[in-house]
Amino acid sequence: MLVIVTASSSCDIGQSFMALVNYAKKEIQFKIVYYGCGLCGKTTNLQLIHERAPSKSKGNLTSLATSQDRTLFFDFLPLQTTAIEGFVTKFQMYTVPGQVKYNSTRRLVLRNCDGVVFCVDSQFEKMAENTESLENLRENLKLQKDELDEMPYVIQYNKRDLLNVAPQEYIDYLLNNGSSKIPTFMASAKLGDGVLETLNGVAKLVLQDFIQKYNS
């Protein structure tokens, strides 16, 4: 389990987060973005994490939404952990708006991210939207000269509690190159299943990537 130890202050959406190292304060800061189609459960993930984190050990969760509960701009949840010896490691977590018309905001949120959670709506009728959202993620990353396959990245198969969900093998075929190339997590963010496991999975990859690049 990710060990959350203290709270973090808020910050601006446009601020760069690419593995910021502050030697004076002994802090390392990473940015993780939850991406996916509308109503796939991105905001619910952050709400669950915020709910289960100790009250004295979490920052504020900011959520801007419409009356249909769709996030318009971003969710932001700062967490801290003692993952690297001698440093406080901060994870700033965001979600992007699911609606295509807010693609410019998606690009802003993605800017200088260190890791991505692609949140999948597991319902059969949502597979086309999932596929479009994944392609949109790749396109937006390329615009900032990043490649999804070269960065810390996990996939969460959300809403597994529903009756009309597609089999894991089918979603793998559509969204994960037909294999287990990218780590995947079965989840029901509504029930709290698989949410912390997903966070731990991407955080581990982000830390490993940072250590590898820093040492080289």
Summary of the structure (lengths in Angstrom):
residues: 216
radius of gyration: 16.3
end to end distance: 28.1
largest distance: 52.2
contacts: 706
relative contact order: 0.19
helix: 36%
strand: 25%
